[in-house]
Every structure is written in C-alpha cells, then in structure tokens.
Amino acid sequence: MKSVPEIASDVRTVLREAAAFYIDIHAHPELSGAEARTADKLAGRLRRDGFQVSSKVGGHGVVGVLRNGPGPTVLLRAELDALPVEEETGLPYASRQVATSAGGRTVPVMHACGHDLHLACLAGAAAQLAADREQWSGTLAVVGQPAEETLEGAHAMLAAGLYDRTGRPDVVLAQHTAPFPAGMLAYAAGPVLAGSVSLEVTILGRGGHAATPHLTVDPVVIAAAVVLRLQTVVSREVDPAEQVVLTVGSLRAGETGNVIPGEAVIGLTVRAYATATLDRVVAAVTRIVRAECAASGADRDPRIRVVSSSPVNLPTAEATAVVRAAHETHFGAARIASWPPAMATEDFPLFGDAGIDVHGQPGISTVYWLLGVASPRQWSTAATVPVPANHSSAFAPHVALALPTGISAMTLAALAHLQR
C-alpha cells in the first residue's frame, strides 16, 4: 500500500471556517428538494477554493471538480437536506426554521441526522486538499447531494449526468454521524446499512354514513386488519437467521367520526440485507393487502406503489482496507471501532456499482465509515441515559471533537487513493 501524505495546510484556519459553516447550516436547515440556500453556500466555498462548480444537478445538487494532473478520480460526497423535526437541543444556534412539507403542511425543520456536520467536514476537506495540491495528483470531485432523506437525490444526480461532469470516479467516499464517542471512527466488516423498499398502499373502499355501515365497505377496518396481519410477515415468513424490519409508519383515513371514508392510505418500509429478501417480503405485503381487501368485499383492487428504494450499503472491501489503514496510521488503532450492520438505509450505494443501471459505469469502488458524535459527558452516562440518536429532536453532535476528526478522516481517505 502506498504511503499517505500528511496534511500540510493551515488546519486551524480550515477548522475555524468549517465550524462557522457548520453553525450557519445547522441554524438554517432545508427540507429534501428545497436545499437552495444550503447548496449556494457550499457552491460558494468550493468556487473560492478553486473548484469548477456546477449547480442544480438533479435538483439542488452541487458538483465541484478540481483537476490536478494525471491520476485517479476520487469523489467525496455529503448530503444537503434536513428533516421535519422540531429541535430541542437548547443550542444557541438551534434551528427555528419552518417550511412547507411535500404534503402541504407547515412543519419545523432540523438537521437531526448530521448532514450539516457531513457538509462542514466535506467543505473542510475540500479546502485542505485544494491548499495541499503539491501533495497529490489526480482529480478531486466534491458532491453535495440533495434529497437523501427521501432516497431520491443520488438517482437524480446520476440521471442528470453527474459522472459526465466529474469523469468516472475510481472511488466514492462518504461518512455518517452515529451516536458513539466523538473523535472516533467505525467500520463494518460487511454491510454497513440495509437496503430498503418504501411502499404506499391505498385501500379503496366505499364510503358512507357512520349510521349505515352495512351500506359501505369500510377501508379503516381493512387497513387495521392489514396492519395487524403484516406483523406476522417477519415472524412467520422470514428465516430467523435473516435480519428484516417491516415498519408501518403512517395510516391516514377520513376527516371526521361520523363519516366512513372512501379510502385509507398506509405507508410502510421494509429493510433487509439482501435484495432477494426484500423482494420476498414485498411480495408477502402485496399478497396480504390484496387478500384482506378481497375478504372484506372491496370491489376495487388496492393500489400499491413503490415510493422509494435503496440498495444494501456494502462498501468495497479493498478500497475500504486502504482508507482504514490510513485512518489507523493517523488516529491510532484505539480510535477505530467495529460497527455492527444497522437497519438504517440511504442511497449512497448508487454512486458505486449498485447504481450501474443509472450511470452505466461498472467498477466504481465505495468506502463508507461512521463518525462518532457523542460528547464525553453523554458517553459517560450512556448506560442510564441513552445518547440522543439520529433523527432525535435532541441530536446534537459534539462539534469540537467530531468536526476536526471528520475533516481529517475525509482528507486522509482522499489522499490514500490519490497519487503523490
């Protein structure tokens, strides 16, 4: 393995600017598909550092390219979007933003998943690598991806010709915050995150007066039966050796108690570590929904729509070994932990070989690691008071430890694959 160049730029300046960028992005979060301000802020930093920048790629996607002689192409990726969560961290820079959701409701907005920290680390690494050009040769691509939380952004950027702008990358790198000690990194031996399929099920009944239920086909009753029956899929149709999660996250029907509505809508997600397992469970969901509708006398077939899907996040073993070795050399083995596969999911694998049907270019390696964000105080009491996890209204990374670690981790990962 080639030796890894040391970071040579003014780290204090990079860190100070990245911290200010983080605070600004955290205080001004934007929902998936509406990341205009966040994208503009990232694009401005990249232009300042000498990158050739393209904006509005697959939505609000930002692409920065820095060509620095012959060598491999390394792509660094982070996400732009936030969540419809009301922040309860008590931080002086806490978000007070509200926005209109895709469903037309006014909702609070918060960076409750660490995308703001990912972006600050990305911007810091880009600034360091741009300043340290004599340390490497090749092409550095930096991507700010929109709409990760809805699993739409990666596909949209690739379909919009992302790799026509950057050239075919040799490796794509990303990191994600997680609730373990800040200042540490973690790697999984196999899959890091599960694959998923999200479904919207619309049960079509026949509405009417609450006093004459015999003249209706009640979709609320059908939906309730479907939700209960779905609980048996994992327990009775999946091999106990497989890890599968089936979650019904929403059930919407009716507006008032004295009217039986005409339809009910169920939102659910299936997660697993194998595509074949996902397909099998989705087939079981489809069978159960149709059978319950038929058993209740519904005279119209239900509508079952795939809202989103994501591949299993299985990083490339060889490329991962190169990055992990660089991290262990720089941080020390004691700061590198093992990570058990998690049932969370995201669309990052599409940038690699899992997205060949979108970008049509095989042989693209991916590396994905976890970045600890729990403060020393949080970790010391974790046995009795759980550390606020991603998507929690109390999620608050320990920036003083996590930000410099994340910037260095991303910088070293890029240098490990770029030519001297």
Secondary structure, DSSP 8 states (H G I E B T S, - for coil): --------S-HHHHHHHHHHHHHHHHHS--BTT--HHHHHHHHHHHHHTT-EEEEEETTTEEEEEEEESSS-EEEEEEE--BBS----S--TT----EEE-TTS-EEE-B--SSHHHHHHHHHHHHHHHHHTGGG-BEEEEEEEE--TTTT-HHHHHHHTTHHHHH---SEEEEEEEEEEETT-EEE-SS-SB-EEEEEEEEEE-B-EETT-GGGSB-HHHHHHHHHHHHHHHHHHHS-TTS-EEEEEEEEEE-SSTTEE-SEEEEEEEEEESSHHHHHHHHHHHHHHHHHHHHHTT-SS--EEEEEEEE--B---HHHHHHHHHHHHHHH-GGGEEE---BS---SGGGGTGGGHHHH-----EEEEEEEEEE-HHHHHTTTTS----TT-TT----HHHHHHHHHHHHHHHHHHHSB-
